[in-house]
Amino acid sequence: MTSQHNLFSTQSAPSIAILGGGPGGYEAAIVAASLGAQVTIVERAGLGGSAVLTDVVPSKTLIATADTMTRMTDAAALGVRFDVDDEGDYVPLMRADLKAVNERVLRLAGEQSADIHAGLERVGVRIIPGTGRILDNNTIEATTGEGADASTETITADAILVSVGAHPRELPTAKPDGERILNWTQLYHLQEVPPELIVVGSGVTGAEFASAYNGLGSKVTLISSRDQVLPGEDSDAAQVLENVFERRGMTVLSRSRAAAVDRTEDGVVVTLGDGRRVTGSHCLVCVGSIPNTAGIGLEEAGVALTEGGHIKVDGVSRTTASNVYAAGDCTGVFALASVAAMQGRIAVAHLLGDGVRPLKLLQVSSNIFTSPEIASVGVSEADLASGKYQGDVVKLSLRTNARAKMRNFKDGFVKIIARKGSGTVIGGVVVGPGASELIFPIALAVTQKLHVDDVASTFTVYPSLSGSISEAARRLHVHM
């Protein structure tokens, strides 16, 4: 536990102003209101922020459609027969109606945002639709409307939470036009599947969209400036994904950097750093994000920023300014909605004097929604190789798992890392369908410092993919 600010010691109904209604902001608002605080949120685009409106919810909804098509493509191996093509190789004749897909994507995003809005109003949170600027460490100026219809309001609060998110970074030589050259917020207005999609950037966002559009029927070329896709992720996992990409007809250009993207008469051309040119119908640029911290009064209020513009925070989400906290992508901690939400909840617990534990990054589980999915938590094999930790590793291929065989899952594995000597679970990786669900028992073991024998001696269903987690733990048993 850590010491608390405890606004309850100064007044019975403390007030909190939140700038930004993404996961960090709206989760904080719900907790604060439940603890008796008066809460005001200023949000310009809609509750849920980019996570709900343009990023996580839309992309994973799109990916759900792509996954369905991928499963159907592989269904012949399970004995499922469709009308066949001329070659008679039992490949289902499918196509993605992207207009319908994207209409569903945007509808679900809007519904989720509306649900959040209603939930906040239900617990008494005041919502101001507009932009905000921090005047000092207790005051936000909110502006609603535009031009001659604009009006401003000054909000004074005991504490401020900044959760303003981030936006896609652009290359000066690859300006998105929303038609042929796109960033990830613009994809959902396409009416047809791009015949030839070039994806620039092989980080999480680039890999996810490359995988999704490959599943939807695009001929995808993925341009990666690094040796492997998903740089910084588990190398075994990245290798599995690259193998799957290649088998499904995707072209991956490793160690290739995009120098420029230009429109042609009927498509795009990407010029690489070595002069090579790659042509396609559309280009998606995924080269990172920029925090939305410029011009909102942070520096004037005493909030320190990093060179990249992220807000500096400690383990309980405090900034360098008293009474000012921050959460989410604008802090640069981890660009995950789950982390933003946790940062927001921690901030509120700390400033209101509730029980609080600082954010521990090694307990954060994350998932990459490619096909197959890649989930990880805790210490990595790279950490072991660097000497930062000492541990033992067991990796089991899903090819040996009975349930995986039944469902024709051939790509993936379960990996568990245990502390050398003691056998405490300190990390893990799951690659395969539903990895986002399967990582939870490993994350639970890491967070609660469970021994591999605790995991191994817990019953799993037979047959199940989770059985491989138990089996990996069994192989890490430390003989006493």
JOBELMO-V6858 format. One record per backbone hydrogen bond with DSSP energy under -1.0 kcal/mol. CO is the residue of the C=O (numbers start at 1). NH is the residue of the N-H. Records with the same first field share a line. If there is no record, write none. Layout:
CO = NH / NH
//
This chain:
6 = 9
7 = 10 / 11
14 = 38
15 = 158 / 159
16 = 40
17 = 161
18 = 42
19 = 163
21 = 48
22 = 26
23 = 27
24 = 28
25 = 29
26 = 30
27 = 31
28 = 32
29 = 33
30 = 34
31 = 35
32 = 37
33 = 36
38 = 16
39 = 126
40 = 18
41 = 128
42 = 20
43 = 130
46 = 49
48 = 52
49 = 53
50 = 54 / 55
51 = 57
55 = 59
56 = 60
57 = 61
58 = 62
59 = 63
60 = 64
61 = 65
62 = 66
63 = 67
64 = 68
65 = 69
66 = 70
67 = 71
68 = 72
69 = 73
70 = 74
72 = 75
74 = 77
75 = 78 / 80
76 = 79
85 = 88
92 = 94
96 = 98
97 = 101
98 = 102
99 = 103
100 = 104
101 = 105
102 = 106
103 = 107
104 = 108
105 = 109
106 = 110
107 = 111
108 = 112
109 = 113
110 = 114
111 = 115
112 = 116
113 = 117
114 = 118
115 = 119
116 = 120
117 = 121
118 = 122
119 = 123
120 = 125
121 = 124
126 = 41
128 = 43
131 = 143
133 = 141
136 = 139
138 = 157
139 = 135 / 136
140 = 155
141 = 133
142 = 153
143 = 131
144 = 151
146 = 149
147 = 150
151 = 144
153 = 142
155 = 140
159 = 17
160 = 325
161 = 19
162 = 327
165 = 292
167 = 290
171 = 174
173 = 261
180 = 283
181 = 177 / 178
182 = 285
183 = 186
186 = 189
187 = 190
195 = 219
196 = 281 / 282
197 = 221
198 = 284
199 = 223
200 = 286
202 = 230
203 = 207
204 = 208
205 = 209
206 = 210
207 = 211
208 = 212
209 = 213
210 = 214
211 = 215
212 = 216
213 = 218
219 = 197
220 = 251
221 = 199
222 = 253
223 = 201
224 = 256
226 = 255
230 = 233
234 = 238
235 = 239
236 = 240
237 = 241
238 = 242
239 = 243
240 = 244
241 = 245
242 = 246
243 = 247
244 = 248
245 = 250
246 = 249
251 = 222
253 = 224
257 = 273
260 = 271
262 = 269
267 = 264
268 = 280
269 = 262
270 = 278
271 = 259 / 260
272 = 275
276 = 272
278 = 270
280 = 268
282 = 198
283 = 182
284 = 200
288 = 169
290 = 167
291 = 293
296 = 134
297 = 301
298 = 303
299 = 302
304 = 312
306 = 309
310 = 306
314 = 317
315 = 359
317 = 326
318 = 314
321 = 324
323 = 160
324 = 319
325 = 162
328 = 331
330 = 311
334 = 336
336 = 340
337 = 341
338 = 342
339 = 343
340 = 344
341 = 345
342 = 346
343 = 347
344 = 348
345 = 349
346 = 350
347 = 351
348 = 352
349 = 354
350 = 5 / 6
351 = 7
360 = 363
361 = 364
366 = 376
368 = 370 / 374
373 = 432
374 = 368
375 = 430
376 = 366
377 = 428
380 = 384
381 = 385
382 = 386
383 = 388 / 389
384 = 387
390 = 420
392 = 418
394 = 416
396 = 414
397 = 400
398 = 401
401 = 405
402 = 406
403 = 407
404 = 409
405 = 408
412 = 398
413 = 431
414 = 396
415 = 429
416 = 394
417 = 426 / 427
418 = 392
419 = 423
423 = 452
424 = 419
426 = 379
427 = 417
428 = 377
429 = 415
430 = 375
431 = 413
432 = 435
434 = 437 / 438
435 = 439
437 = 440
439 = 443
440 = 444
441 = 445
442 = 446
443 = 447
444 = 448
445 = 450
450 = 425
451 = 455
452 = 456
453 = 457
455 = 458
465 = 468
466 = 470
467 = 471
468 = 472
469 = 473
470 = 474
471 = 475
473 = 476
474 = 477
//
